[in-house]
Amino acid sequence: MNIQFECADKVNGLMTITIEAADYQTQVEKKLKDYRKKAQMPGFRPGMVPMGLIKKQYGTAVKVEEINRLLGEKLYEYVRENKIQMLGEPLPNEEKQQPQDLTGDGPFVFVFDIAVAPEFKAELTTDDTIDYYNITIDDKIIDDQVQMFQSQAGEFVETQQWEGNDTLKGDMRQLDAEGNTLEGGIEVEGAMIMPSYVKGEDEKAKFEGAKPGDIIIFNPKKAYPDNDAEVAALLKKQKDEVKDLESDFSFQLTEIRHFQPHAVNQELFDRIFGEGNVKDEAEFRQKIADGIRPQLQANSDFRFLDDVRKYMEQKVGELQFPEALLKRVMLNNNKDKGEEFVEKNFKASIDELKWHLIKEQLVSAAGIKVEDDDLKQVAKGAVRQQFVQYGMTNVPDDVLEQYADEQLKKRENIEGMVERAIDVKLMQALKPMVKLNTKEVTFEEFKQMA
């Protein structure tokens, strides 16, 4: 076997692999002997089928399989041993690759285009200054968290007069042109309406000050103009059944449901942080601040990594990529989406590729390796955040462990967790490596920047 590789412009590589009969013959013969041991043909005992018949029936297929195995194995072995940073998959050269008759003995010549990463140096030192935004914990962010906990622990209560975001429950009946109940018309018992979501202002006004027992005449199509889906849901009909509907409806109000946030009291403290762990509102707010701090730290860190990316992309400057070849690779991986998809998404793909190559060098320079415990911590962090979103801030560590283990069993989650773990360790490594220009900002200011 002979392998030749040339890369005249540093990024468009051409690999030529020549396979001789001697490269595959021994393995082919071995496989055919194995086939003979198992072959069953009429007139022959098992294992006694003449080799000539075995070769005639299976010879070409076995040879093609072995040649393909050799191609892949030797190509990637050459790339690895010669430290070629290949981008994507190799593709057959469209000009130099000639048809190969694999029924013969060869030699067989295969020519591949290989996209090669551009050569550059990405490094950071204390001479590099990067902004770091330290998010301060002010009263507003704590107030917002308190309101979220109040809302999560709140409940619906009956009230006697509608206001704000209250929900109205009642019975609806379709009316005729004279305003009487239409015989055989649409009737809905227990219909639910939130007037605050009604788009038609004239229709919304009809619900102001409504009380149980009131009968309100309104038009669903005018209440939700250009939204037949909303009308159909209200009337419990299919969308096509209401497209020509013009009737008014009576709505006899039977119940008003008002959402009441939970009071800031001991019951709420115990619910959020466990019984007896918080004694008063001051401790409650301090506990919230303590819980928010790691989340804000994570936000600051990931903003820092994003700023590192922008800084490094500018520092490295423009890179030469084998664009024509990479478009072929991208098209080959997205055959169902076509060339239009490739053209539309190619620039963003190159931008991500550039950052990927930069990050690879930073990760290597920092000696970062992802261990099993790193993945466990990432999984636990993600699970903890999910519990926090539901107002559960006091979840035992063994419960987090259990849920994290379940997430790690799903193969589709692993790649994302590895990337997250790399990002976390890279941020930790880079912060002491560069000069930080620390800026104090509120959470609102931070959100506006994002």
Secondary structure by P-SEA (a helix, b strand, c coil): cbbbbbbccccbbbbbbbbcccccaaaaaaaaaaaaaaccccccccccccaaaaaaccaaaaaaaaaaaaaaaaaaaaaaaacccccccccccccccccccccccccbbbbbbbbbbbbbbbbccccbbbbbbbbbbcaaaaaaaaaaaaaaabbbbbbcccccbbbbbbbbbbbcccccccccccccccccccccccccaaaaaaaccccccbbbbbbccccccccaaaaaaaaccccccccccbbbbbbbccbbbbbbcccccaaaaaaaccccccccaaaaaaaaaaaaaaaaaaaaaaaaaaaaaaaaaaaacccccaaaaaaaaaaaacccccaaaaaacaaaaaaaaaaaaaaaaaaaaacccccaaaaaaaaaaaaaaaaaaaccccccaaaaaaaaaaaaacccaaaaaaaaaaaaaaaaaaccccccbbbbbcaaaaaaac
